[in-house]
Amino acid sequence: MIINRRGFLSATSLALVGSACLSSPVFAAKKRLGKIGLQLYTVRNEMGKDFTGTLEKIAAVGYKEVEFAGYFDRKPQEVKATLDRVGLTAPSAHAPLASIDKSLDSVIETAKVIGHKFIVCPYLMPNERATLDDYHKLGRIFNRAGEACRKAGIEFAYHNHDFEFVPLDGKMPYDVLLAETDPKIVKMELDIYWIMKAGQDPFPYFANHPGRFPLVHVKDMDNTPKKDFTEVGRGTIDFKKVFAQSKKAGIRHYFVEQDKSDAPLESIKVSFDYLSKLEF
């Protein structure tokens, strides 16, 4: 077959255009979440009534990971055995500040038995965060905890609510924690709902502190003046936009959480079904 010069140039141009389109971000392959996790606070009442049965139901929905917020009077060995039996892993657990500050060795030992890779401080009582000096003190506590966890082969992180974004003496407490803790040993578990409820945007934090957010709480906000909790995908938060920044943020674990629900086991299925299909 003979191709004249004009035909050759035309075919070459089309090939180049096609190649450029395929390499363009517009045509980049979409991603989906791999393992989807659940923060067990969502089903705390169910866990209290039927520990093993509730974990079985969580696994049956399709969740692969869970994050503990208490062990419901089970010993670490019992927790690990149950997780193995139902086919779940628990890469993370919440531990109160008092335990982190006063009995971290015990917290770490429990984490190692169950298989946690992260220990997270989940909340600050009002008296623990009344002043900016309190946050300076917390920075020192977190650095000590982070170093102890590092030596044990575990990572330490802090989970936010909305109060960390209310200025104290002209400074944002969350910014103080970020600045006064060592990014190599103190990570952040970003609660997407709470930072947005506070009127802040997670994206500047991802940009300014890349890789510091290995864990996120995936929690949606309803479209009411109260901005209450709702199932993921039924609210106003653009998770596709957030997850598109996962690499920059350093996100490795995504934990669904819904603080309030009349039917938690139904809610976690709605959230899972949405996230399992979400492309970003």
Steps between C-alpha positions, in 0.01 A plus 500: 500500500634843400444796735574846363671765708174676591339173611807407702503835682127478567529148644801599708316803640202289599725250673674775694170654603373161613814437700478840663136443592578165660777654708290801596367519858152507350552144380700380801384174650251550780573362844282328755559436866664170576427403858216693663503518878249576774549689825321277750363793700234502227365167627596536867158393633494194277856409600405522866214256449665256259872551444568210266168511318538869421849451358364216287231731362757770426713252308194373312431853372847500343712699743855371534631720780370635829622762744434436867375751756504266800504121522174433685670316787678257268862408551738581213542132413122458478471803274773372268349152482156638418638726227685209345188285512277753324764612249564857616814691592528793738782727386404772748354561844400805701644545850405783737752772578534387863609153388738643242657729759506267801490138382623497142705183549180306569326658200793404277508143629128460428549647154778254420288200604200605290708619207436874506741706293370832635409631844281810476408763758133552412373789711588770750283577799419872548744530790775350283469768232388818678804712413772525241746385765302177521570440132870571552495237776316259272769545239760380750282204606441399140869518413583271792223262398610509138856409591388214726273367227777528242729287713223239523445497123166681526391845382330765711231740377252760618133515395334840472152633568390856428626675814862488380402752233366762742777758552655544844699818554504555127636157414336188361554212746522245219779702340680511834486121528631459147782747561610369839496129429758310299340403166712185489347356817167683547247452222143625463176310457294759318127492570365640176161583646630692800751714314229603256246550778751748642494689170851398400632337186719187514683572177741767627595261779570224250713740297691647794548172689531233230504142619390585852145362476523120475150455647170672430151477642252487215190664643234694307305815588129535433351797318323659796576809708627270776746332262454169676641155423369288215598199294796549266374606159175645630648826619682805375868403518678442169699188588613457140684831525650410838614152395660640185758650738567170678853460367601850600337466842653157554166329572528125552187415700144622453266445795127560461349655809149618581465626854121472506260273314166341584612185315883486501534165324283626215688828490841337469376299202373814325839665556693194384292456186562863404875491568557166331376649172654848534759587237742787544 
